[in-house]
Amino acid sequence: MSRFPHLPETFILREMMELELQGQGVSLYPLILQKQPIVHPEAQPWIARAHRLPYISSDVLEANARALAARPGRYGDLWKRTAWENQTSSNFLIRALALLPKAAYAARLMQREGVAHIHAHYATHPAFVAWVIHQLTGLSYSVTVHAHDIFVRTAMLATKLREAAFVVAISDYNRDYLARLLGEWVREKTHVIHCGIAPAAYTPHLNLPSPGERFEIINVGSLQPYKGHRHLLEACALLRDQGLPVHCRIVGGGEERPRLERQRADMRLEGVVELLGPKSQDEVARLLPTAQCYVQPSIITPSGKMEGIPVALMEALACALPVVATKISGIPELVRPGETGLLVPPADAHALAGALATIYHDPHHAAQRADAGRALVLREFELSANVKRLAALFDSAILTQAPEHQAARVES
């Protein structure tokens, strides 16, 4: 993955842990091993296990010298293809050229460790590094595509996916999108496996709003523009002005916090909206049942950046919380309008406020939809079952590659 530990990416952490529970050996190769103020307790043991991949060191130089000496034509061609296929994005070009020596070093470490297959989360830089290692060693690799990595940052995308053993999409929407973007060939090698949660970690709690009682809504997610929090604040102001006693808690940190704090002050929402900051997944699991509604106000930014299927929606429905979300990307595959929740157009504060008011004024039907949502999560978004499908794909990829690469480990 791009970086570890990364607080919002609980879905990758859970996947690695479940893979090991199911008997897969997992080695961790983050492109950046970062420090952050809050770390999930479950991530702590993985930090010590993670391989450090510096941009430059004597070991990196030695690994690249060996790669050049072993296959000079292939090594030189990697630099040429990297420069050529990333020329449409100066940002990608610079980063790819900086990552290529690091990838050669990672290739050498993986060969020493006996890695059998590489799995990259995101089709951006992680998939690029996996592709380079494949070119240098012949190790098979696969890629999970999520959101911005295919909606916005598409440099070299076709090459990375075409040479992968298989592709995992977290939604049907993503698989269809890739087929429209790249051609039907990619649909044939793409498997839809939803990100999953362990339902036992989330307690269903019937907490219906009563007339006149404060209406507790909650949102969980990094404070980034595509999350649409400004429209949630606008909706809260509309509900307050209509006399509905709304109280909104937003869990998460990020670049939008200063702007949201200014908006909250300008709209006089200090007593209505709380910005709780980032929380661990255990803290989130305790907070969700204290709410009466979960809201996901995500939008599509001018650059095209948008959600995949937010894991926080799965967690909310696992708690049998009524949910309101926007109709974008793969979200309707989880929040099925009128069945498991309510959907509104993105960037429409009035529609968002209207859906929240519907839940407040008709809590019993909201609870019925929430129960159906929990059943859907248990059926299609359960971690163990989905990781079992992923592990089977790993095993198949390992069996079909050259015998010298059929070792006993899977690399993430």
QUIVEN-V443436 format. One record per residue. RES is the residue in one small letter. SS is DSSP state (H for helix, E for strand, L for the rest). OMEGA is omega in degrees with one decimal (NA if undefined). BURIAL is I if it has 16 or more other ideal C-beta (glycine too) atoms within 10 Angstrom, else O. Layout:
BEGIN
res={RES & RES}
ss={SS & SS}
omega={OMEGA & OMEGA}
burial={BURIAL & BURIAL}
END
This chain:
BEGIN
res={m & s & r & f & p & h & l & p & e & t & f & i & l & r & e & m & m & e & l & e & l & q & g & q & g & v & s & l & y & p & l & i & l & q & k & q & p & i & v & h & p & e & a & q & p & w & i & a & r & a & h & r & l & p & y & i & s & s & d & v & l & e & a & n & a & r & a & l & a & a & r & p & g & r & y & g & d & l & w & k & r & t & a & w & e & n & q & t & s & s & n & f & l & i & r & a & l & a & l & l & p & k & a & a & y & a & a & r & l & m & q & r & e & g & v & a & h & i & h & a & h & y & a & t & h & p & a & f & v & a & w & v & i & h & q & l & t & g & l & s & y & s & v & t & v & h & a & h & d & i & f & v & r & t & a & m & l & a & t & k & l & r & e & a & a & f & v & v & a & i & s & d & y & n & r & d & y & l & a & r & l & l & g & e & w & v & r & e & k & t & h & v & i & h & c & g & i & a & p & a & a & y & t & p & h & l & n & l & p & s & p & g & e & r & f & e & i & i & n & v & g & s & l & q & p & y & k & g & h & r & h & l & l & e & a & c & a & l & l & r & d & q & g & l & p & v & h & c & r & i & v & g & g & g & e & e & r & p & r & l & e & r & q & r & a & d & m & r & l & e & g & v & v & e & l & l & g & p & k & s & q & d & e & v & a & r & l & l & p & t & a & q & c & y & v & q & p & s & i & i & t & p & s & g & k & m & e & g & i & p & v & a & l & m & e & a & l & a & c & a & l & p & v & v & a & t & k & i & s & g & i & p & e & l & v & r & p & g & e & t & g & l & l & v & p & p & a & d & a & h & a & l & a & g & a & l & a & t & i & y & h & d & p & h & h & a & a & q & r & a & d & a & g & r & a & l & v & l & r & e & f & e & l & s & a & n & v & k & r & l & a & a & l & f & d & s & a & i & l & t & q & a & p & e & h & q & a & a & r & v & e & s}
ss={L & L & E & E & L & L & L & L & L & H & H & H & H & H & H & H & H & H & H & H & H & L & L & L & L & E & E & L & L & L & L & E & E & L & L & L & L & L & L & L & H & H & H & H & H & H & H & H & H & L & L & L & L & L & L & L & L & H & H & H & H & H & H & H & H & H & H & H & H & H & L & H & H & H & H & H & H & H & H & H & H & H & H & H & H & L & L & L & L & H & H & H & H & H & H & H & H & H & H & H & H & H & H & H & H & H & H & H & H & H & H & H & H & L & E & E & E & E & E & E & E & L & L & L & H & H & H & H & H & H & H & H & H & H & H & H & H & L & L & E & E & E & E & E & E & L & L & H & H & H & H & L & L & L & L & L & H & H & H & H & H & H & L & L & L & E & E & E & E & L & L & H & H & H & H & H & H & H & H & H & H & H & L & H & H & H & H & H & L & E & E & E & L & L & L & L & E & L & H & H & H & L & L & L & L & L & L & L & L & L & L & L & L & L & E & E & E & E & E & E & L & L & L & L & H & H & H & L & H & H & H & H & H & H & H & H & H & H & H & H & H & L & L & L & L & E & E & E & E & E & E & E & L & L & L & L & H & H & H & H & H & H & H & H & H & H & L & L & L & L & L & L & E & E & E & E & E & L & L & L & H & H & H & H & H & H & H & H & L & L & L & L & E & E & E & E & L & L & L & L & L & L & L & L & L & L & L & L & L & L & H & H & H & H & H & H & H & H & L & L & L & L & E & E & E & E & L & L & L & L & H & H & H & L & L & L & E & L & L & L & E & E & E & E & L & L & L & L & H & H & H & H & H & H & H & H & H & H & H & H & H & L & H & H & H & H & H & H & H & H & H & H & H & H & H & H & H & H & H & H & L & E & H & H & H & H & H & H & H & H & H & H & H & H & H & H & H & H & H & H & L & L & H & H & H & L & L & L & E & E & E & L}
omega={-176.5 & -175.8 & 178.4 & -7.8 & -179.7 & -168.9 & -177.3 & -173.0 & 176.6 & -176.6 & 177.5 & 178.5 & -179.4 & 179.7 & 179.6 & -179.3 & -179.1 & 176.0 & 179.0 & 176.9 & -179.2 & 171.9 & 177.4 & 171.9 & -175.5 & 171.2 & -172.3 & 179.9 & 175.6 & 177.2 & 175.9 & 173.0 & -168.4 & 172.7 & 176.7 & -172.0 & -179.5 & 179.5 & 174.9 & 178.9 & -179.4 & -179.3 & -174.0 & -179.6 & -178.6 & 179.8 & 179.8 & -177.8 & -172.8 & 176.4 & 176.8 & -179.2 & 179.8 & 175.5 & -178.9 & 176.4 & 178.2 & 178.7 & 177.8 & 178.9 & 179.7 & -179.6 & 179.6 & 176.7 & 177.9 & 179.3 & 178.0 & -178.2 & -176.7 & -176.7 & -174.7 & 179.8 & 179.8 & -179.5 & 178.8 & 179.7 & 177.6 & 178.7 & -179.9 & -179.2 & 179.0 & 179.9 & -176.1 & -172.3 & 177.1 & -174.8 & 179.6 & -179.1 & -179.6 & 178.6 & 179.5 & -178.4 & -178.7 & -177.3 & -179.5 & 179.2 & 177.2 & -177.1 & -174.1 & 176.1 & 177.6 & 179.4 & 178.1 & 176.8 & 178.0 & 178.4 & -179.8 & 178.3 & -178.3 & 177.3 & 178.2 & -175.1 & -178.3 & 177.5 & -177.2 & -176.8 & -179.5 & 173.4 & -177.8 & 171.1 & -177.8 & -176.8 & 179.9 & -175.2 & 176.5 & 178.3 & 177.3 & -179.9 & 177.3 & 178.7 & 178.8 & 180.0 & 176.7 & -179.8 & -176.3 & -170.5 & -173.6 & 177.3 & 176.6 & 177.5 & 177.0 & -173.8 & 167.1 & 178.6 & -171.9 & -172.0 & -176.0 & -177.4 & 174.1 & -178.9 & -172.4 & -170.9 & -170.1 & 179.5 & 175.9 & -173.4 & -177.2 & 180.0 & -177.0 & -178.3 & -178.3 & -175.7 & 176.4 & 176.1 & 174.8 & 179.0 & 173.6 & 173.6 & -177.4 & 178.6 & 171.4 & 178.8 & -178.5 & 179.2 & 178.4 & 179.5 & 178.7 & 179.9 & 177.5 & -175.3 & -170.4 & -177.6 & -175.7 & -179.5 & -176.2 & 178.6 & -175.4 & -178.4 & -177.0 & 179.8 & 178.2 & 175.0 & -178.1 & 164.2 & -174.8 & 175.7 & 173.9 & -172.7 & -178.3 & -179.5 & -174.0 & -173.0 & 173.8 & -175.5 & 178.9 & -174.5 & -173.6 & 176.3 & 176.3 & -179.9 & 179.4 & -179.9 & 178.4 & -177.0 & -175.2 & 174.7 & -175.7 & 174.9 & 179.2 & 177.8 & 178.7 & -177.3 & 179.2 & -176.2 & -175.2 & 177.2 & 171.9 & -175.5 & -178.2 & 178.1 & 174.8 & 177.2 & 176.9 & 179.1 & 178.0 & 177.6 & 178.0 & -180.0 & 177.4 & -178.8 & 176.6 & 178.8 & 179.5 & -173.4 & -174.8 & 173.1 & -173.0 & 174.4 & 179.7 & -178.5 & 177.5 & 175.9 & 178.9 & -170.8 & -177.2 & -173.8 & 179.8 & -179.7 & 178.6 & 176.7 & 177.2 & 179.5 & 179.1 & 179.3 & -179.0 & -178.1 & -179.7 & -178.1 & -175.9 & 179.7 & -176.3 & -175.4 & 174.5 & 173.3 & -170.7 & -177.6 & -177.6 & 178.8 & 175.2 & -178.8 & 176.8 & 178.1 & 177.7 & -180.0 & 177.5 & -178.1 & -173.0 & -178.3 & 178.1 & 179.1 & 177.4 & 179.6 & 174.1 & -178.3 & 179.3 & -171.7 & -171.4 & -178.7 & 170.4 & -177.8 & 178.1 & 178.6 & -178.0 & -178.8 & 178.8 & -179.6 & 162.5 & 165.2 & -174.9 & 178.0 & 179.2 & 175.5 & 177.4 & -179.0 & 179.3 & 179.7 & 175.3 & 175.2 & -177.7 & 174.6 & 168.6 & -177.4 & 170.6 & -179.4 & 179.5 & -174.4 & 177.1 & 171.9 & -176.3 & -176.6 & 179.5 & 175.1 & 177.2 & 177.7 & -178.0 & -169.4 & 179.2 & -178.8 & -179.9 & 179.9 & 179.5 & 177.6 & 177.4 & 175.6 & 177.8 & 175.8 & -179.2 & -175.8 & 179.9 & 178.0 & 179.0 & 178.2 & 179.8 & 179.4 & 177.7 & 177.6 & 177.5 & 178.9 & -179.0 & -175.5 & 179.7 & -173.1 & -176.4 & 175.5 & 176.4 & 179.2 & 177.3 & 177.2 & 179.9 & 177.4 & 176.9 & 177.6 & 177.3 & 178.8 & 178.6 & 178.3 & 179.5 & -175.3 & -169.9 & -174.9 & -179.1 & -170.1 & -173.1 & -178.4 & -178.1 & 176.7 & 176.4 & 176.4 & 179.6 & -180.0 & 178.3 & 176.2 & 175.8 & -177.8 & -180.0 & 179.5 & -179.8 & -177.7 & -175.0 & 178.1 & -176.0 & -175.7 & -176.5 & 179.6 & -176.7 & 175.8 & -169.8 & -177.4 & 173.6 & -176.9 & 177.0 & NA}
burial={I & I & O & I & I & I & I & I & I & I & I & I & I & I & I & I & I & I & I & O & O & O & O & I & O & I & I & I & I & I & I & O & I & O & O & O & O & O & I & I & O & I & I & O & O & I & O & O & O & O & O & O & I & O & O & O & O & O & O & I & O & O & I & I & O & I & I & O & O & O & O & O & O & O & I & O & O & I & O & O & I & I & O & O & I & I & O & O & O & O & O & I & I & O & I & I & O & O & I & I & I & I & I & I & I & I & I & I & I & I & I & O & O & O & I & I & I & I & I & I & I & I & I & I & I & I & I & I & I & I & I & I & I & I & I & I & I & O & I & I & I & I & I & I & I & I & I & I & I & I & I & O & I & I & I & I & I & I & O & I & I & O & O & I & I & I & I & I & I & I & I & O & I & I & I & O & I & I & O & O & O & I & O & O & O & I & O & O & O & I & O & I & I & I & I & I & I & O & I & O & O & I & O & O & O & O & I & O & I & O & O & O & O & O & I & I & I & I & I & I & I & I & I & I & I & I & I & I & I & I & I & I & I & I & I & I & I & I & I & I & O & O & O & I & O & I & I & I & I & I & I & I & I & I & O & I & I & O & O & I & O & O & I & I & O & O & I & O & I & O & O & I & I & O & I & I & O & I & I & I & I & O & O & I & I & O & I & I & I & O & I & I & I & I & I & I & I & I & I & I & I & O & O & O & I & I & I & I & I & I & I & I & I & I & I & I & I & I & I & I & I & I & I & I & I & I & I & I & I & I & I & I & I & I & I & O & O & O & O & I & I & I & I & I & O & I & I & I & I & O & I & I & I & I & I & I & I & O & I & I & O & O & I & O & O & I & I & O & I & I & I & I & I & I & O & I & I & O & O & O & I & I & I & O & O & I & I & O & O & I & I & O & I & I & O & O & I & I & O & O & I & O & O & O & I & O & I & O & O & I & I & I}
END
